[in-house]
């Protein structure tokens, strides 16, 4: 399992991202040049972009034929043992579309790192951004707690979430069947809403698919997933000729709270990815008391 990236963090020097490969003659795992560096206090987007870039380097370099790359000397450390005393570290291994994130701890006798058996998780690579806070904890990154927003549902539950960053308008209820509605300032058709009433006859796959077809027209794709190990119970994904629709159904008192977003497909890949990442980060922050 060589495809991946190792992240190093120092509270003064920031982040280092090293792409995995293996040495041509020995098959030993190594970091290939160049390592990517990001300053401390950078945005989460910069971190995810750096991880993605390092994973691409790793994919493109399954076998490294150059001289041994001692990147730690570029950062003022004469040996990797000395370097490891200054940096915390996490490894991300990519297998297919799934990432295994492994926290590391110091090997006190020999220097370097060993796997921390208490710090490991797996997730789809497309959901890695939603686990960034967990990775930061593994790296001992001191985060400034973001502001939170909240509202009460009709049944009295308190919904707490991290607001979207700049670039989105908070439209209140938007004169719709929503508690809260947010729209992309660059395209008002890219929206996320906390729904008061989803309008489904039931929460079965058939009834939800029927409602989606009624609301959005012909569905080119439709996926219904049920979970027992996440904060939400159901995830529904659909695609029409001009948009994607993603819905999450959270347990709330004796009912379900729907959080739904839509993104138009005519946007550039960069814009589409940014909006979806922002919406998914909001969803991942939701807590219901």
C-alpha positions as CSV (number, residue, x, y, z in Angstrom):
1,X,0.0,0.0,0.0
2,X,2.4,2.7,-1.3
3,X,0.0,5.2,-2.8
4,X,-0.5,7.9,-0.2
5,X,0.9,10.9,1.6
6,X,2.5,11.6,4.9
7,X,1.7,14.9,6.7
8,X,4.1,16.5,9.1
9,X,3.1,19.5,11.3
10,X,5.1,21.9,13.5
11,X,3.3,24.7,15.3
12,X,5.9,27.3,14.0
13,X,6.7,25.9,10.6
14,X,3.3,24.7,9.4
15,X,2.5,21.7,7.3
16,X,4.7,19.5,5.1
17,X,3.1,17.0,2.6
18,X,5.2,14.2,1.3
19,X,4.1,11.8,-1.5
20,X,4.7,8.1,-1.0
21,X,6.6,5.9,-3.5
22,X,9.1,3.1,-3.3
23,X,12.8,3.0,-4.1
24,X,13.6,1.3,-7.4
25,X,16.2,-1.2,-6.3
26,X,15.1,-1.9,-2.7
27,X,11.3,-1.4,-2.8
28,X,11.7,0.5,0.4
29,X,9.0,3.1,1.1
30,X,10.2,6.7,0.6
31,X,9.0,10.3,0.2
32,X,9.6,11.6,-3.3
33,X,10.5,15.2,-4.2
34,X,9.2,17.8,-3.9
35,X,7.5,17.9,-0.6
36,X,4.7,20.5,-0.4
37,X,4.7,23.2,2.3
38,X,1.8,25.2,3.7
39,X,2.0,27.8,6.3
40,X,0.5,27.5,9.8
41,X,-3.0,29.0,10.1
42,X,-3.8,28.2,6.5
43,X,-7.4,27.4,5.4
44,X,-8.8,23.9,5.4
45,X,-9.1,24.3,1.6
46,X,-5.3,24.7,1.3
47,X,-4.8,21.6,3.4
48,X,-7.2,19.5,1.3
49,X,-5.7,20.8,-2.0
50,X,-2.2,19.9,-0.7
51,X,-3.3,16.4,0.2
52,X,-4.9,16.0,-3.2
53,X,-1.8,17.3,-5.0
54,X,0.5,14.9,-3.0
55,X,-1.7,11.9,-3.7
56,X,-1.5,12.8,-7.5
57,X,2.3,12.8,-7.2
58,X,2.2,9.5,-5.5
59,X,0.0,7.9,-8.1
60,X,2.2,9.2,-10.9
61,X,5.4,7.9,-9.2
62,X,4.8,4.3,-8.2
63,X,8.6,3.7,-8.5
64,X,11.2,6.3,-7.7
65,X,14.5,6.1,-9.6
66,X,16.3,9.2,-8.3
67,X,18.7,9.7,-5.4
68,X,17.5,9.3,-1.9
69,X,15.6,12.5,-1.0
70,X,16.4,13.7,2.5
71,X,13.9,16.4,2.7
72,X,14.4,16.9,6.5
73,X,17.8,18.5,5.8
74,X,16.1,21.2,3.8
75,X,14.3,22.1,7.0
76,X,17.4,22.5,9.2
77,X,17.5,18.9,10.7
78,X,20.6,16.9,10.2
79,X,18.8,13.6,10.7
80,X,15.3,12.2,10.4
81,X,15.5,11.3,14.1
82,X,16.0,15.0,15.0
83,X,13.3,16.0,12.5
84,X,10.8,13.7,14.1
85,X,11.3,15.3,17.5
86,X,9.9,18.6,16.0
87,X,7.0,17.4,13.9
88,X,3.9,15.4,14.6
89,X,2.8,13.1,11.7
90,X,-0.1,11.4,10.1
91,X,-0.1,9.0,7.1
92,X,-2.8,8.7,4.5
93,X,-2.9,5.5,2.5
94,X,-5.1,5.3,-0.6
95,X,-6.5,2.0,-1.8
96,X,-9.1,2.4,-4.6
97,X,-11.5,5.1,-3.5
98,X,-10.9,4.6,0.2
99,X,-8.4,6.4,2.5
100,X,-6.9,4.9,5.6
101,X,-5.7,7.6,7.9
102,X,-3.1,6.5,10.4
103,X,-1.9,8.6,13.3
104,X,1.8,8.3,14.3
105,X,3.7,8.7,17.5
106,X,7.3,9.0,18.3
107,X,9.4,5.9,18.6
108,X,11.3,7.1,21.6
109,X,14.2,4.7,21.5
110,X,15.1,4.7,17.9
111,X,13.6,8.1,16.7
112,X,11.2,8.4,13.9
113,X,7.6,7.3,14.2
114,X,5.5,4.2,14.8
115,X,1.8,3.7,14.2
116,X,-0.6,4.8,17.0
117,X,-3.0,2.0,17.3
118,X,-5.6,4.3,19.0
119,X,-5.6,6.8,16.1
120,X,-6.8,5.3,12.8
121,X,-9.9,5.6,10.7
122,X,-11.1,4.9,7.1
123,X,-13.3,7.0,4.8
124,X,-14.0,7.5,1.1
125,X,-11.5,9.8,-0.4
126,X,-14.3,12.1,-1.5
127,X,-15.2,12.6,2.2
128,X,-11.7,13.2,3.5
129,X,-12.5,16.9,4.0
130,X,-15.2,16.0,6.5
131,X,-12.6,14.3,8.7
132,X,-10.1,17.1,8.6
133,X,-10.7,18.1,12.3
134,X,-9.9,14.5,13.3
135,X,-6.7,14.6,11.4
136,X,-5.7,17.9,13.0
137,X,-6.3,16.4,16.4
138,X,-3.9,13.6,15.5
139,X,-1.4,16.2,14.5
140,X,-2.0,18.2,17.7
141,X,-3.0,21.3,15.7
142,X,-4.5,23.9,18.0
143,X,-7.6,25.1,16.2
144,X,-9.5,28.3,16.7
145,X,-13.0,27.2,17.3
146,X,-15.3,28.4,14.6
147,X,-18.4,30.3,15.4
148,X,-21.6,28.3,15.5
149,X,-25.2,28.9,14.6
150,X,-28.3,27.2,15.9
151,X,-32.1,27.1,15.7
152,X,-35.0,25.2,17.3
153,X,-37.1,22.8,15.3
154,X,-40.9,22.7,15.7
155,X,-40.5,19.7,18.0
156,X,-38.1,21.6,20.3
157,X,-34.8,20.1,19.2
158,X,-31.7,22.4,19.0
159,X,-29.8,22.1,15.7
160,X,-26.2,23.4,16.0
161,X,-23.9,23.8,13.0
162,X,-20.9,25.7,11.7
163,X,-22.0,28.4,9.3
164,X,-20.8,28.6,5.7
165,X,-17.8,30.8,5.0
166,X,-17.9,34.0,3.0
167,X,-19.5,33.7,-0.4
168,X,-23.0,32.5,0.7
169,X,-26.1,34.5,1.6
170,X,-28.1,33.5,4.6
171,X,-31.7,33.9,3.4
172,X,-33.5,32.9,6.6
173,X,-36.4,30.8,5.7
174,X,-36.4,32.2,2.2
175,X,-40.2,32.2,2.3
176,X,-40.1,28.5,1.7
177,X,-40.7,25.3,3.8
178,X,-37.3,25.7,5.4
179,X,-35.9,26.6,8.8
180,X,-32.7,28.0,7.1
181,X,-31.7,28.6,3.5
182,X,-28.3,29.4,2.1
183,X,-27.5,30.4,-1.5
184,X,-24.2,30.8,-3.3
185,X,-23.6,34.5,-4.0
186,X,-22.1,33.6,-7.4
187,X,-25.1,31.3,-8.4
188,X,-28.3,31.6,-6.5
189,X,-29.4,28.2,-7.7
190,X,-26.7,26.5,-5.7
191,X,-28.6,26.2,-2.4
192,X,-28.5,24.3,0.9
193,X,-31.6,24.2,3.1
194,X,-32.7,22.8,6.5
195,X,-36.2,21.6,5.6
196,X,-39.3,21.9,7.9
197,X,-41.3,19.4,6.0
198,X,-39.8,17.1,3.3
199,X,-43.2,16.2,2.0
200,X,-42.4,12.5,1.5
201,X,-45.3,10.1,1.9
202,X,-42.8,7.9,3.8
203,X,-39.1,7.6,4.1
204,X,-38.9,4.5,1.9
205,X,-36.7,4.5,-1.2
206,X,-39.7,4.2,-3.5
207,X,-41.6,7.2,-2.0
208,X,-38.5,9.4,-1.9
209,X,-37.6,8.6,-5.5
210,X,-41.2,9.4,-6.5
211,X,-41.1,12.7,-4.7
212,X,-37.7,13.6,-6.2
213,X,-39.1,12.9,-9.7
214,X,-42.1,15.1,-9.0
215,X,-39.9,18.0,-7.6
216,X,-36.9,17.9,-10.0
217,X,-38.1,16.1,-13.1
218,X,-36.5,13.1,-14.8
219,X,-33.7,11.5,-12.7
220,X,-30.7,10.3,-14.5
221,X,-29.3,8.8,-11.3
222,X,-30.8,8.0,-7.9
223,X,-29.1,6.4,-4.9
224,X,-30.6,5.7,-1.5
225,X,-28.3,4.7,1.4
226,X,-29.1,3.8,5.0
227,X,-26.6,4.0,7.9
228,X,-26.4,2.9,11.5
229,X,-23.0,4.4,12.3
230,X,-23.3,8.0,11.3
231,X,-25.2,11.1,12.6
232,X,-27.6,10.8,9.8
233,X,-29.8,7.8,9.1
234,X,-30.2,8.2,5.3
235,X,-28.4,9.8,2.4
236,X,-30.1,10.3,-0.9
237,X,-28.2,11.3,-4.1
238,X,-29.8,12.2,-7.4
239,X,-28.8,13.7,-10.7
240,X,-30.9,15.4,-13.4
241,X,-29.8,16.9,-16.7
242,X,-28.9,20.2,-15.0
243,X,-28.1,19.6,-11.3
244,X,-27.2,17.2,-8.5
245,X,-29.4,16.9,-5.4
246,X,-28.0,15.5,-2.1
247,X,-30.2,14.9,0.9
248,X,-29.3,13.9,4.5
249,X,-32.0,12.8,6.9
250,X,-31.1,13.2,10.6
251,X,-33.0,11.7,13.5
252,X,-34.8,14.5,15.4
253,X,-37.1,13.6,18.3
254,X,-39.8,11.3,16.8
255,X,-39.2,12.6,13.3
256,X,-36.4,13.2,10.7
257,X,-34.8,16.5,9.8
258,X,-33.8,16.8,6.2
259,X,-30.8,18.8,5.1
260,X,-30.8,19.1,1.3
261,X,-28.5,20.9,-1.2
262,X,-28.5,21.4,-4.9
263,X,-25.7,22.4,-7.2
264,X,-26.0,23.2,-10.9
265,X,-23.9,21.1,-13.3
266,X,-23.0,24.0,-15.7
267,X,-20.4,25.3,-13.3
268,X,-16.7,24.7,-13.8
269,X,-15.2,21.7,-12.0
270,X,-13.4,24.0,-9.7
271,X,-16.5,25.9,-8.7
272,X,-18.6,22.8,-8.4
273,X,-16.0,21.1,-6.1
274,X,-15.7,24.2,-3.9
275,X,-19.4,24.5,-3.4
276,X,-19.9,20.9,-2.7
277,X,-17.0,20.9,-0.3
278,X,-18.5,23.8,1.6
279,X,-21.9,22.3,1.8
280,X,-20.5,18.9,2.9
281,X,-18.5,20.7,5.7
282,X,-21.6,22.3,7.0
283,X,-23.4,18.9,7.0
284,X,-20.6,17.2,8.8
285,X,-20.7,19.9,11.6
286,X,-24.4,19.4,12.4
287,X,-25.3,18.3,15.9
288,X,-28.9,17.8,17.2
289,X,-29.7,18.0,20.9
